[in-house]
Amino acid sequence: MSSTAHAVGFSFVERLAQDLRDERLELPAFPEAVVRIQRVLQSPDTRTDDVVRILSSEPALAARLLRMANSAEFRRVDQNVTDLRTAVTRMGFNMVRSVAVAFAMRQLRRKDTYSPAAQRELEQAWEESLAASAACFVIAKRFTRLNPDQALLTGLLHVLGRLYIIMRSKDAAELSDGEMRQVIEGWHASIGKAILESWGLPEELQHAVEHQDELDGGQEGDVSLTDVLIAAKLLARGETDGAKFAALRRVGVAEKDGLLPMEQYAEELRGVRASLGE
């Protein structure tokens, strides 16, 4: 790293640290409707009509929620859902949040204001978010007693810290791909956790995002969202060895006798990814 790049990198990290200390962690590039949905869902007194009103202001987002509500993976009844109020009621606020964040991430990928390195990071974050959220949903639904909708949300949001760093990286355009990767690896989990805390999301979800990179660490007690997220990330990387990774054993998806239990749910995984906007 050149002396100039080193200075830029140090200054960039200092700004990230200051943002954390000041609890100033906004995602300004998110569409206004998504920001409003996030804010209204922070209140325990939020009503379905409050959410419907915001969704109605963004037709593309509303259409995405209706599509998901009618997909084979998420349809609760045989009859098609044709109005937003029914969709929100049946899907629940967690799924509304998931659809909104996925919509925002898709919009980010279409912006041309980022450096080539940042654009590549955005694409990778999107792909990993889709893979993790789909795997989290299927693992929770088929192998645990955890809430699949909350697991899907965990998988989708585990890249929030990375998105924040990428958005801030406009101020550090001199950093190379490798240097940006170092910053992301060092800071994304703590920043992601801080964002989720500011959003008022459950502690178990915050914990999962904060500890997502502890791939070989064993959790004690019952299977948790942290186990599910770690297992989902491992599977996305092609890791199936339960002897090497405790999380795979804990959630029951470790390879055994050359077979991977998740393989029978390949179609469901594809369906969840498609519903989120692949």
Backbone as JSON, one array per atom type, in Angstrom:
{
  "sequence": "MSSTAHAVGFSFVERLAQDLRDERLELPAFPEAVVRIQRVLQSPDTRTDDVVRILSSEPALAARLLRMANSAEFRRVDQNVTDLRTAVTRMGFNMVRSVAVAFAMRQLRRKDTYSPAAQRELEQAWEESLAASAACFVIAKRFTRLNPDQALLTGLLHVLGRLYIIMRSKDAAELSDGEMRQVIEGWHASIGKAILESWGLPEELQHAVEHQDELDGGQEGDVSLTDVLIAAKLLARGETDGAKFAALRRVGVAEKDGLLPMEQYAEELRGVRASLGE",
  "N": [[0.85, -1.19, 0.0], [0.62, 2.18, -0.9], [1.97, 5.23, 0.54], [0.11, 7.25, 0.37], [-2.29, 5.86, -0.12], [-2.31, 4.37, 2.2], [-2.7, 6.37, 4.11], [-5.22, 7.29, 3.32], [-6.71, 4.95, 3.73], [-6.42, 4.64, 6.51], [-7.66, 6.97, 7.4], [-10.23, 6.5, 6.46], [-11.03, 4.24, 7.95], [-10.96, 5.41, 10.46], [-13.12, 7.16, 10.23], [-15.22, 5.34, 10.02], [-15.07, 4.19, 12.56], [-15.69, 6.43, 14.1], [-18.3, 6.89, 13.27], [-19.53, 4.65, 14.39], [-19.12, 5.16, 17.13], [-20.59, 7.5, 17.43], [-23.07, 6.58, 16.88], [-24.07, 6.97, 14.34], [-25.28, 5.75, 11.89], [-26.48, 5.57, 9.08], [-28.27, 4.53, 6.13], [-28.17, 6.03, 3.5], [-28.55, 5.67, 0.77], [-30.66, 4.0, 0.39], [-33.96, 3.5, -0.94], [-36.57, 5.92, -0.4], [-39.09, 4.93, 0.45], [-38.39, 2.46, 1.55], [-36.78, 3.23, 3.69], [-38.71, 4.56, 5.2], [-40.46, 2.46, 5.79], [-38.78, 0.9, 7.39], [-38.45, 2.63, 9.56], [-41.09, 2.9, 10.55], [-41.61, 0.3, 11.32], [-40.12, 0.07, 13.58], [-41.61, 0.82, 15.7], [-43.62, -0.51, 18.29], [-46.28, -0.12, 18.14], [-47.14, -0.05, 15.59], [-49.43, -0.32, 12.91], [-51.07, -2.5, 10.54], [-52.21, -1.01, 8.46], [-50.6, 1.25, 8.45], [-48.22, 0.33, 7.34], [-49.13, -0.55, 4.85], [-49.88, 1.86, 3.69], [-47.41, 3.09, 3.2], [-46.2, 1.22, 1.49], [-47.86, 1.49, -0.69], [-46.98, 3.79, -1.84], [-44.83, 3.14, -3.35], [-44.89, 1.55, -6.08], [-43.4, -0.55, -7.36], [-42.18, -1.88, -5.25], [-44.44, -2.69, -3.83], [-45.55, -4.44, -5.69], [-43.59, -6.41, -5.68], [-43.9, -7.49, -3.09], [-46.5, -8.58, -3.27], [-46.06, -10.48, -5.23], [-44.33, -12.21, -3.87], [-45.99, -13.05, -1.78], [-47.73, -14.65, -3.16], [-46.19, -16.7, -4.07], [-45.08, -20.12, -4.36], [-43.52, -20.9, -2.22], [-44.17, -19.23, -0.09], [-46.89, -18.87, 0.08], [-49.77, -18.88, 2.04], [-52.37, -19.8, 1.91], [-54.65, -21.36, -0.47], [-55.9, -19.53, -2.13], [-55.25, -16.76, -4.27], [-53.45, -13.8, -3.34], [-54.49, -10.53, -3.64], [-54.48, -7.92, -2.78], [-52.74, -5.35, -0.95], [-53.1, -5.11, 1.83], [-54.01, -7.62, 2.7], [-51.79, -9.09, 1.92], [-49.73, -8.07, 3.58], [-50.78, -8.72, 6.09], [-50.85, -11.54, 5.99], [-48.2, -12.23, 5.41], [-46.66, -10.97, 7.37], [-44.74, -8.69, 9.47], [-41.96, -9.14, 9.57], [-41.39, -10.37, 7.11], [-42.2, -8.38, 5.38], [-40.26, -6.48, 5.94], [-38.03, -7.9, 5.02], [-38.57, -8.13, 2.25], [-38.55, -5.42, 1.6], [-35.87, -4.66, 2.17], [-34.48, -6.33, 0.39], [-35.44, -5.28, -2.0], [-34.33, -2.7, -1.85], [-31.61, -3.32, -1.97], [-31.41, -4.36, -4.53], [-31.9, -2.02, -5.97], [-29.64, -0.54, -5.3], [-27.64, -1.89, -6.69], [-28.02, -1.04, -9.23], [-27.11, 1.49, -9.45], [-24.74, 3.81, -10.76], [-22.77, 5.18, -9.52], [-20.69, 4.28, -8.03], [-17.31, 3.16, -7.43], [-15.44, 0.88, -9.56], [-14.43, -1.2, -7.92], [-16.08, -1.0, -5.65], [-18.52, -1.52, -6.85], [-18.21, -4.18, -7.59], [-18.07, -5.3, -5.05], [-20.65, -4.75, -4.16], [-22.17, -6.38, -5.88], [-21.25, -8.9, -5.08], [-22.05, -8.89, -2.4], [-24.83, -8.83, -2.71], [-25.32, -11.31, -4.01], [-24.4, -13.1, -2.03], [-26.1, -12.44, 0.03], [-28.61, -13.22, -1.0], [-28.16, -16.02, -1.29], [-27.59, -16.77, 1.37], [-29.93, -15.98, 2.75], [-31.94, -17.56, 1.59], [-30.98, -20.14, 2.22], [-30.94, -19.96, 5.02], [-33.68, -19.74, 5.55], [-34.7, -22.24, 4.63], [-33.18, -24.06, 6.17], [-33.97, -23.35, 8.81], [-36.71, -23.9, 8.63], [-36.87, -26.64, 7.87], [-35.09, -28.07, 9.48], [-34.95, -27.14, 12.09], [-36.53, -25.64, 15.02], [-36.82, -22.99, 14.85], [-38.06, -19.73, 13.87], [-38.79, -19.54, 10.53], [-39.18, -17.22, 8.94], [-37.91, -15.19, 10.38], [-35.35, -16.21, 10.31], [-34.8, -16.05, 7.57], [-34.79, -13.27, 7.29], [-32.55, -12.71, 8.85], [-30.5, -13.88, 7.31], [-30.67, -12.27, 5.06], [-30.03, -9.73, 6.04], [-27.44, -9.94, 6.93], [-25.39, -8.82, 5.5], [-25.46, -6.11, 5.85], [-23.58, -4.45, 7.16], [-21.47, -4.53, 5.37], [-22.65, -3.28, 3.17], [-22.97, -0.71, 4.18], [-20.29, 0.11, 4.51], [-19.47, 0.03, 1.85], [-21.08, 2.04, 0.75], [-20.0, 4.21, 2.04], [-17.53, 4.22, 0.94], [-17.05, 5.89, -1.16], [-15.63, 8.04, -0.34], [-13.12, 7.11, -0.22], [-11.78, 6.43, -2.6], [-9.28, 5.82, -3.53], [-8.45, 3.44, -2.52], [-7.45, 0.08, -3.09], [-8.87, -2.99, -4.49], [-8.11, -5.1, -2.77], [-7.41, -3.72, -0.44], [-9.82, -2.5, 0.23], [-11.28, -4.79, 0.73], [-10.01, -5.71, 3.05], [-10.77, -3.74, 4.89], [-13.54, -4.14, 4.92], [-13.73, -6.81, 5.86], [-12.72, -6.46, 8.41], [-14.52, -4.76, 9.69], [-17.24, -5.1, 9.03], [-19.03, -6.8, 10.48], [-19.35, -5.74, 13.1], [-20.36, -3.22, 12.49], [-22.69, -3.92, 11.09], [-24.12, -5.18, 13.16], [-24.5, -2.96, 14.86], [-26.15, -1.35, 13.28], [-28.47, -2.94, 13.13], [-29.15, -2.96, 15.8], [-29.78, -0.27, 16.17], [-32.04, -0.23, 14.64], [-33.78, -1.55, 16.21], [-34.1, -4.32, 16.18], [-34.45, -7.84, 17.12], [-32.36, -9.17, 19.78], [-31.2, -11.69, 19.33], [-30.98, -11.79, 16.6], [-29.25, -9.68, 16.12], [-26.99, -10.72, 17.42], [-26.38, -12.91, 15.82], [-25.58, -11.69, 13.41], [-23.39, -10.23, 14.32], [-21.61, -12.25, 15.06], [-21.16, -13.76, 12.83], [-18.89, -14.53, 11.4], [-17.53, -16.4, 12.82], [-16.8, -19.13, 12.05], [-15.83, -21.63, 12.81], [-16.51, -21.84, 15.4], [-18.08, -23.21, 18.26], [-21.41, -23.16, 19.38], [-23.17, -22.93, 22.47], [-25.93, -24.58, 24.15], [-29.35, -24.41, 22.93], [-30.09, -24.75, 19.39], [-29.42, -21.89, 17.49], [-30.15, -18.68, 15.87], [-27.67, -17.77, 15.13], [-26.2, -20.13, 14.7], [-27.65, -21.09, 12.49], [-27.25, -19.07, 10.55], [-24.44, -19.15, 10.25], [-24.14, -21.79, 9.33], [-25.56, -21.58, 6.93], [-23.95, -19.78, 5.49], [-21.64, -21.3, 5.28], [-22.53, -23.46, 3.7], [-23.1, -22.07, 1.38], [-20.58, -21.55, 0.53], [-19.75, -23.97, -0.23], [-18.94, -25.71, 1.74], [-19.25, -28.68, 3.53], [-18.49, -30.35, 5.52], [-19.1, -31.74, 8.47], [-17.44, -32.56, 10.53], [-15.51, -30.69, 10.61], [-16.79, -28.24, 10.89], [-18.72, -27.05, 13.4], [-21.24, -25.82, 13.38], [-22.61, -26.86, 11.18], [-23.1, -29.46, 12.0], [-24.7, -28.97, 14.24], [-27.09, -27.88, 13.26], [-27.91, -29.9, 11.66], [-27.25, -30.35, 8.97], [-24.93, -31.36, 7.99], [-22.67, -33.07, 5.8], [-23.09, -36.51, 5.22], [-22.03, -39.76, 4.78], [-21.46, -39.13, 2.15], [-23.68, -37.75, 1.31], [-25.73, -34.85, 1.21], [-28.01, -33.39, 3.31], [-29.46, -31.08, 2.57], [-29.77, -31.18, -0.16], [-32.15, -32.26, -1.11], [-33.86, -30.19, -0.98], [-33.39, -28.41, -2.96], [-34.99, -27.25, -4.97], [-36.78, -25.73, -3.47], [-35.01, -23.9, -2.33], [-34.21, -22.49, -4.64], [-36.65, -21.35, -5.29], [-37.14, -19.61, -3.13], [-35.04, -17.79, -3.44], [-35.74, -16.69, -5.93], [-38.14, -15.45, -5.27], [-37.27, -13.39, -3.66], [-36.11, -11.78, -5.45], [-34.23, -12.51, -7.43]],
  "CA": [[0.0, 0.0, 0.0], [1.39, 3.41, -0.94], [1.77, 6.08, 1.71], [-1.15, 7.97, 0.18], [-3.38, 4.91, 0.09], [-2.32, 4.03, 3.63], [-3.32, 7.49, 4.82], [-6.64, 7.26, 2.98], [-7.29, 3.81, 4.42], [-6.48, 4.93, 7.95], [-8.69, 7.99, 7.6], [-11.53, 5.87, 6.22], [-11.33, 3.42, 9.12], [-11.25, 6.34, 11.55], [-14.49, 7.66, 10.05], [-16.12, 4.24, 10.38], [-15.06, 4.08, 14.02], [-16.42, 7.58, 14.63], [-19.73, 6.64, 13.01], [-19.97, 3.7, 15.4], [-19.15, 5.83, 18.44], [-21.65, 8.5, 17.42], [-24.31, 5.91, 16.5], [-24.5, 7.66, 13.13], [-25.19, 4.68, 10.89], [-27.61, 5.66, 8.16], [-28.09, 3.96, 4.8], [-28.86, 7.07, 2.73], [-28.84, 5.29, -0.62], [-31.88, 3.2, 0.34], [-35.13, 4.25, -1.39], [-37.29, 6.57, 0.69], [-40.14, 4.05, 0.96], [-37.76, 1.43, 2.38], [-36.39, 3.9, 4.93], [-39.94, 4.83, 5.96], [-40.94, 1.17, 6.32], [-37.9, 0.54, 8.48], [-38.74, 3.5, 10.7], [-42.4, 2.61, 11.12], [-41.57, -1.02, 11.94], [-39.44, 0.16, 14.86], [-42.6, 1.08, 16.74], [-44.47, -1.66, 18.62], [-47.68, 0.27, 17.93], [-47.4, 0.04, 14.15], [-50.58, -1.08, 12.41], [-50.95, -2.97, 9.16], [-52.54, 0.08, 7.54], [-49.45, 2.15, 8.37], [-47.28, -0.27, 6.4], [-49.78, -0.55, 3.53], [-49.83, 3.23, 3.16], [-46.06, 3.33, 2.68], [-46.01, 0.35, 0.34], [-48.64, 2.01, -1.81], [-46.25, 4.9, -2.45], [-43.75, 2.58, -4.17], [-45.55, 0.45, -6.79], [-42.52, -1.68, -7.64], [-42.02, -2.61, -3.99], [-45.73, -3.32, -3.56], [-45.67, -5.58, -6.61], [-42.67, -7.45, -5.21], [-44.5, -8.15, -1.93], [-47.62, -9.39, -3.75], [-45.49, -11.65, -5.92], [-43.81, -13.12, -2.86], [-47.13, -13.6, -1.04], [-48.38, -15.65, -4.0], [-45.23, -17.71, -4.5], [-45.31, -21.44, -3.76], [-42.76, -21.03, -0.98], [-44.69, -18.38, 0.98], [-48.35, -18.79, 0.07], [-50.35, -19.48, 3.24], [-53.63, -20.45, 1.54], [-54.73, -21.64, -1.9], [-56.41, -18.38, -2.88], [-54.26, -15.72, -4.55], [-53.53, -12.52, -2.63], [-54.58, -9.49, -4.67], [-54.4, -6.58, -2.21], [-51.59, -5.19, -0.07], [-53.44, -5.33, 3.23], [-54.01, -9.07, 2.92], [-50.41, -9.56, 1.78], [-49.0, -7.7, 4.79], [-51.33, -9.5, 7.2], [-50.46, -12.95, 5.88], [-46.75, -12.38, 5.39], [-46.08, -10.5, 8.63], [-43.83, -7.55, 9.37], [-40.6, -9.59, 9.27], [-41.27, -10.61, 5.68], [-42.27, -7.07, 4.74], [-38.93, -5.9, 6.08], [-37.14, -8.64, 4.14], [-38.85, -7.73, 0.87], [-38.12, -4.03, 1.44], [-34.41, -4.61, 2.12], [-34.07, -6.94, -0.88], [-35.75, -4.29, -3.02], [-33.33, -1.64, -1.74], [-30.32, -3.84, -2.44], [-31.49, -4.42, -6.0], [-31.76, -0.65, -6.47], [-28.24, -0.14, -5.13], [-26.83, -2.51, -7.73], [-28.25, -0.36, -10.51], [-26.49, 2.82, -9.42], [-23.45, 3.85, -11.43], [-21.97, 6.2, -8.83], [-19.66, 3.64, -7.23], [-16.1, 2.75, -8.13], [-15.51, -0.52, -10.0], [-14.21, -2.09, -6.78], [-17.29, -0.97, -4.83], [-19.58, -2.19, -7.61], [-17.98, -5.62, -7.46], [-18.44, -5.67, -3.68], [-22.11, -4.74, -4.12], [-22.66, -7.59, -6.55], [-20.94, -10.05, -4.24], [-22.91, -8.82, -1.22], [-26.18, -9.21, -3.14], [-25.35, -12.75, -4.24], [-24.25, -13.8, -0.76], [-27.32, -12.2, 0.8], [-29.64, -14.11, -1.55], [-27.84, -17.41, -0.96], [-27.71, -16.99, 2.81], [-31.32, -15.85, 3.21], [-32.67, -18.76, 1.16], [-30.51, -21.28, 3.02], [-31.42, -19.76, 6.4], [-35.11, -20.04, 5.58], [-34.91, -23.68, 4.48], [-32.6, -24.73, 7.34], [-34.84, -23.13, 9.96], [-38.01, -24.55, 8.39], [-36.78, -28.09, 7.7], [-34.17, -28.75, 10.39], [-34.97, -26.58, 13.44], [-37.82, -25.11, 15.47], [-36.75, -21.54, 14.77], [-38.98, -19.08, 12.94], [-38.15, -19.43, 9.21], [-39.22, -15.85, 8.44], [-36.85, -14.44, 11.06], [-34.09, -16.73, 9.79], [-34.61, -15.45, 6.25], [-34.4, -11.87, 7.52], [-31.16, -12.73, 9.34], [-29.63, -14.12, 6.17], [-30.7, -11.12, 4.16], [-29.43, -8.55, 6.67], [-26.08, -10.16, 7.44], [-24.44, -8.03, 4.71], [-25.72, -4.68, 6.02], [-22.34, -3.77, 7.48], [-20.72, -4.4, 4.12], [-23.31, -2.25, 2.36], [-22.66, 0.59, 4.76], [-18.9, 0.44, 4.18], [-19.41, 0.3, 0.41], [-21.67, 3.36, 0.52], [-19.06, 5.22, 2.54], [-16.24, 4.09, 0.26], [-16.87, 6.97, -2.14], [-14.65, 8.96, 0.22], [-11.82, 6.44, -0.19], [-11.7, 5.82, -3.93], [-7.91, 5.41, -3.83], [-8.18, 2.1, -1.99], [-7.52, -1.02, -4.05], [-9.82, -4.04, -4.14], [-7.61, -5.82, -1.61], [-7.47, -2.84, 0.73], [-11.23, -2.37, 0.59], [-11.67, -6.08, 1.29], [-9.5, -5.75, 4.42], [-11.63, -2.88, 5.71], [-14.84, -4.81, 5.06], [-13.59, -7.97, 6.73], [-12.45, -6.05, 9.78], [-15.52, -3.88, 10.28], [-18.64, -5.27, 8.61], [-19.88, -7.46, 11.48], [-19.68, -4.81, 14.19], [-21.23, -2.17, 11.94], [-23.98, -4.53, 10.84], [-24.79, -5.35, 14.45], [-24.9, -1.65, 15.35], [-27.31, -0.9, 12.5], [-29.64, -3.71, 13.55], [-29.51, -2.48, 17.14], [-30.45, 1.02, 16.0], [-33.35, -0.51, 14.06], [-34.62, -2.19, 17.22], [-34.34, -5.73, 15.87], [-34.2, -8.71, 18.28], [-30.96, -9.39, 20.14], [-30.67, -12.91, 18.74], [-30.62, -11.46, 15.22], [-28.03, -8.88, 16.24], [-25.9, -11.63, 17.8], [-26.03, -13.72, 14.65], [-24.82, -10.85, 12.47], [-22.11, -9.87, 14.94], [-20.73, -13.42, 15.2], [-21.32, -14.56, 11.61], [-17.62, -14.99, 10.84], [-16.94, -17.4, 13.71], [-17.24, -20.33, 11.33], [-15.44, -22.87, 13.48], [-16.84, -21.74, 16.81], [-19.24, -23.97, 18.7], [-22.36, -22.47, 20.25], [-23.73, -23.76, 23.53], [-27.37, -24.48, 24.3], [-30.19, -24.78, 21.79], [-29.73, -24.21, 18.08], [-29.75, -20.47, 17.44], [-30.03, -18.01, 14.58], [-26.25, -17.7, 14.8], [-25.87, -21.43, 14.08], [-28.3, -21.19, 11.18], [-26.57, -18.16, 9.63], [-23.1, -19.68, 9.97], [-24.31, -22.97, 8.48], [-25.97, -21.12, 5.6], [-22.77, -19.21, 4.83], [-20.74, -22.41, 4.95], [-23.08, -24.19, 2.56], [-22.95, -21.22, 0.2], [-19.17, -21.65, 0.12], [-19.48, -25.35, -0.61], [-18.44, -26.47, 2.88], [-20.26, -29.64, 4.01], [-17.82, -31.26, 6.45], [-19.53, -31.52, 9.84], [-16.33, -32.79, 11.46], [-14.7, -29.47, 10.62], [-17.59, -27.08, 11.26], [-19.72, -27.45, 14.39], [-22.56, -25.29, 13.05], [-23.27, -27.79, 10.26], [-23.6, -30.58, 12.81], [-25.74, -28.52, 15.17], [-28.38, -27.7, 12.58], [-28.27, -31.16, 11.01], [-27.09, -30.34, 7.51], [-23.58, -31.82, 7.63], [-22.59, -34.17, 4.85], [-22.97, -37.82, 5.86], [-21.97, -40.84, 3.78], [-21.44, -38.55, 0.81], [-24.96, -37.12, 1.0], [-25.99, -33.59, 1.88], [-29.46, -33.32, 3.54], [-30.09, -29.93, 1.91], [-29.93, -31.38, -1.61], [-33.54, -32.56, -1.45], [-34.62, -28.94, -0.94], [-32.79, -27.51, -3.96], [-36.04, -26.49, -5.66], [-37.28, -24.74, -2.53], [-33.98, -22.86, -2.26], [-34.31, -21.67, -5.85], [-37.89, -20.59, -5.21], [-36.98, -18.51, -2.18], [-34.17, -16.8, -4.09], [-36.51, -16.02, -6.98], [-39.14, -14.61, -4.62], [-36.6, -12.2, -3.13], [-35.78, -10.88, -6.54], [-33.06, -12.91, -8.21]],
  "C": [[0.89, 1.24, 0.0], [1.11, 4.24, 0.3], [0.46, 6.85, 1.6], [-2.34, 7.06, 0.45], [-3.48, 4.52, 1.56], [-3.01, 5.12, 4.43], [-4.82, 7.53, 4.58], [-7.34, 6.13, 3.73], [-7.45, 4.06, 5.9], [-7.58, 5.94, 8.24], [-10.08, 7.4, 7.43], [-11.95, 5.03, 7.42], [-11.67, 4.3, 10.32], [-12.67, 6.88, 11.45], [-15.51, 6.58, 10.39], [-16.22, 4.11, 11.89], [-15.84, 5.23, 14.66], [-17.92, 7.42, 14.41], [-20.3, 5.69, 14.05], [-20.12, 4.38, 16.75], [-20.32, 6.81, 18.53], [-23.03, 7.91, 17.13], [-24.93, 6.6, 15.28], [-24.36, 6.69, 11.95], [-26.44, 4.67, 10.02], [-27.26, 4.97, 6.84], [-28.79, 4.88, 3.81], [-29.22, 6.68, 1.31], [-30.08, 4.4, -0.73], [-33.04, 4.07, -0.14], [-35.94, 4.78, -0.2], [-38.37, 5.67, 1.28], [-39.57, 2.98, 1.88], [-37.34, 2.03, 3.72], [-37.62, 4.15, 5.81], [-40.51, 3.54, 6.55], [-40.1, 0.76, 7.51], [-38.22, 1.35, 9.74], [-40.06, 3.13, 11.36], [-42.42, 1.26, 11.81], [-40.81, -1.02, 13.26], [-40.42, 0.35, 16.01], [-43.45, -0.16, 17.01], [-45.95, -1.38, 18.37], [-48.05, 0.35, 16.44], [-48.56, -0.86, 13.74], [-50.34, -1.49, 10.96], [-51.21, -1.84, 8.18], [-51.4, 1.08, 7.4], [-48.45, 1.65, 7.33], [-47.85, -0.24, 4.98], [-49.69, 0.83, 2.89], [-48.46, 3.53, 2.54], [-45.81, 2.49, 1.44], [-46.71, 0.9, -0.9], [-47.93, 3.16, -2.52], [-45.12, 4.43, -3.36], [-44.29, 1.36, -4.9], [-44.67, -0.77, -7.04], [-42.3, -2.53, -6.39], [-43.31, -3.34, -3.63], [-45.92, -4.56, -4.43], [-44.78, -6.73, -6.17], [-43.26, -8.2, -4.03], [-45.65, -9.04, -2.36], [-47.11, -10.64, -4.46], [-44.99, -12.68, -4.91], [-44.95, -13.8, -2.1], [-47.82, -14.71, -1.83], [-47.44, -16.74, -4.5], [-45.5, -19.03, -3.77], [-44.65, -21.57, -2.41], [-43.4, -20.28, 0.18], [-46.21, -18.27, 1.02], [-48.92, -19.54, 1.27], [-51.65, -20.23, 2.95], [-53.64, -20.63, 0.03], [-55.13, -20.43, -2.73], [-55.32, -17.32, -3.07], [-54.53, -14.47, -3.73], [-53.5, -11.42, -3.68], [-54.5, -8.07, -4.1], [-53.29, -6.53, -1.16], [-51.92, -5.49, 1.39], [-53.43, -6.81, 3.57], [-52.59, -9.61, 2.85], [-49.61, -9.27, 3.05], [-49.47, -8.53, 5.98], [-50.84, -10.94, 7.16], [-48.95, -13.14, 5.98], [-46.11, -11.98, 6.71], [-45.04, -9.42, 8.41], [-42.4, -7.98, 9.06], [-40.4, -9.77, 7.77], [-41.38, -9.31, 4.89], [-40.91, -6.4, 4.79], [-37.94, -6.58, 5.13], [-37.32, -8.21, 2.68], [-38.35, -6.31, 0.62], [-36.6, -3.93, 1.32], [-33.89, -5.21, 0.82], [-34.31, -5.97, -2.04], [-34.7, -3.18, -3.04], [-31.98, -2.09, -2.28], [-30.3, -3.96, -3.95], [-31.31, -3.03, -6.6], [-30.32, -0.18, -6.39], [-27.38, -0.66, -6.27], [-26.95, -1.78, -9.06], [-27.62, 1.03, -10.56], [-25.12, 2.76, -10.08], [-22.51, 4.87, -10.78], [-20.85, 5.61, -8.0], [-18.45, 3.29, -8.09], [-16.26, 1.31, -8.6], [-15.34, -1.51, -8.85], [-15.46, -2.16, -5.91], [-18.43, -1.68, -5.54], [-19.44, -3.7, -7.52], [-18.37, -6.1, -6.06], [-19.96, -5.7, -3.52], [-22.69, -6.0, -4.73], [-22.43, -8.82, -5.68], [-21.83, -10.07, -3.0], [-24.33, -9.26, -1.56], [-26.29, -10.72, -3.32], [-25.27, -13.52, -2.93], [-25.48, -13.61, 0.12], [-28.45, -13.1, 0.32], [-29.4, -15.56, -1.13], [-28.05, -17.69, 0.51], [-29.16, -16.93, 3.27], [-32.14, -17.07, 2.81], [-32.28, -19.97, 1.99], [-30.98, -21.17, 4.46], [-32.89, -20.15, 6.52], [-35.35, -21.55, 5.55], [-34.35, -24.44, 5.68], [-33.52, -24.59, 8.54], [-36.16, -23.9, 9.83], [-37.92, -26.07, 8.45], [-35.97, -28.8, 8.78], [-34.22, -28.23, 11.83], [-36.4, -26.17, 13.81], [-37.83, -23.58, 15.44], [-37.74, -21.01, 13.74], [-38.3, -18.89, 11.58], [-38.12, -18.0, 8.68], [-38.12, -15.0, 9.08], [-35.47, -14.91, 10.59], [-33.79, -16.14, 8.42], [-34.15, -14.0, 6.39], [-32.95, -11.78, 7.99], [-30.19, -12.92, 8.18], [-29.55, -12.94, 5.24], [-29.91, -9.94, 4.73], [-27.97, -8.75, 7.08], [-25.03, -9.37, 6.65], [-24.62, -6.52, 4.91], [-24.45, -3.89, 6.32], [-21.49, -3.54, 6.24], [-21.33, -3.3, 3.24], [-22.96, -0.86, 2.87], [-21.25, 1.03, 4.38], [-18.77, 0.78, 2.69], [-19.97, 1.69, 0.1], [-20.72, 4.47, 0.96], [-17.75, 5.23, 1.75], [-16.02, 5.13, -0.83], [-15.8, 7.96, -1.67], [-13.25, 8.35, 0.26], [-11.58, 5.72, -1.51], [-10.3, 5.32, -4.26], [-7.59, 4.0, -3.36], [-8.35, 1.05, -3.08], [-8.58, -2.02, -3.62], [-9.39, -4.74, -2.86], [-7.7, -5.0, -0.34], [-8.91, -2.65, 1.2], [-11.73, -3.65, 1.24], [-11.21, -6.19, 2.74], [-10.37, -4.91, 5.35], [-12.97, -3.56, 5.96], [-14.74, -5.97, 6.03], [-13.39, -7.57, 8.19], [-13.61, -5.34, 10.47], [-16.97, -4.26, 10.02], [-19.53, -5.85, 9.7], [-20.3, -6.51, 12.59], [-20.59, -3.69, 13.7], [-22.62, -2.73, 11.65], [-24.79, -4.71, 12.12], [-25.31, -4.02, 14.98], [-26.11, -1.11, 14.59], [-28.57, -1.63, 12.95], [-30.1, -3.28, 14.94], [-30.25, -1.16, 17.04], [-31.84, 0.85, 15.39], [-34.29, -1.19, 15.06], [-34.95, -3.63, 16.94], [-33.91, -6.61, 17.04], [-32.71, -8.98, 18.51], [-30.38, -10.63, 19.49], [-30.27, -12.69, 17.27], [-29.34, -10.62, 15.2], [-26.82, -9.76, 16.52], [-25.44, -12.44, 16.6], [-25.18, -12.92, 13.67], [-23.45, -10.51, 13.03], [-21.12, -11.02, 14.93], [-20.73, -14.3, 13.94], [-20.02, -15.13, 11.07], [-16.92, -16.02, 11.72], [-17.32, -18.79, 13.21], [-16.89, -21.62, 12.04], [-15.74, -22.84, 14.97], [-18.09, -22.52, 17.15], [-20.12, -23.16, 19.62], [-22.88, -23.45, 21.3], [-25.24, -23.57, 23.58], [-28.11, -24.9, 23.04], [-29.66, -24.17, 20.49], [-30.25, -22.78, 17.97], [-29.7, -19.93, 16.02], [-28.57, -17.9, 14.15], [-25.8, -18.99, 14.14], [-26.41, -21.5, 12.66], [-27.58, -20.3, 10.16], [-25.18, -18.68, 9.26], [-23.2, -20.89, 9.05], [-24.68, -22.57, 7.05], [-24.79, -20.55, 4.82], [-21.79, -20.3, 4.42], [-21.23, -23.17, 3.73], [-22.93, -23.39, 1.27], [-21.53, -21.27, -0.34], [-18.79, -23.07, -0.29], [-18.91, -26.2, 0.5], [-19.54, -27.39, 3.41], [-19.72, -30.57, 5.08], [-18.21, -30.93, 7.89], [-18.44, -31.74, 10.86], [-15.49, -31.53, 11.61], [-15.48, -28.27, 11.15], [-18.76, -27.5, 12.15], [-21.12, -26.99, 14.0], [-23.32, -26.22, 12.11], [-23.84, -28.98, 11.01], [-24.79, -30.15, 13.65], [-27.09, -28.37, 14.48], [-28.78, -28.91, 11.75], [-28.11, -31.21, 9.52], [-25.7, -30.77, 7.08], [-23.66, -32.99, 6.66], [-22.37, -35.48, 5.61], [-23.04, -38.9, 4.79], [-22.06, -40.29, 2.35], [-22.71, -37.85, 0.4], [-25.13, -35.84, 1.81], [-27.51, -33.44, 2.06], [-30.15, -32.19, 2.79], [-30.39, -30.17, 0.43], [-31.37, -31.64, -2.01], [-34.41, -31.3, -1.46], [-34.09, -27.92, -1.95], [-33.85, -26.65, -4.65], [-36.61, -25.41, -4.76], [-36.29, -23.59, -2.38], [-34.06, -21.92, -3.46], [-35.56, -20.79, -5.81], [-37.79, -19.41, -4.27], [-36.12, -17.41, -2.79], [-34.95, -16.0, -5.14], [-37.53, -15.06, -6.38], [-38.53, -13.31, -4.09], [-36.11, -11.28, -4.24], [-34.56, -11.23, -7.33], [-33.26, -12.56, -9.68]]
}
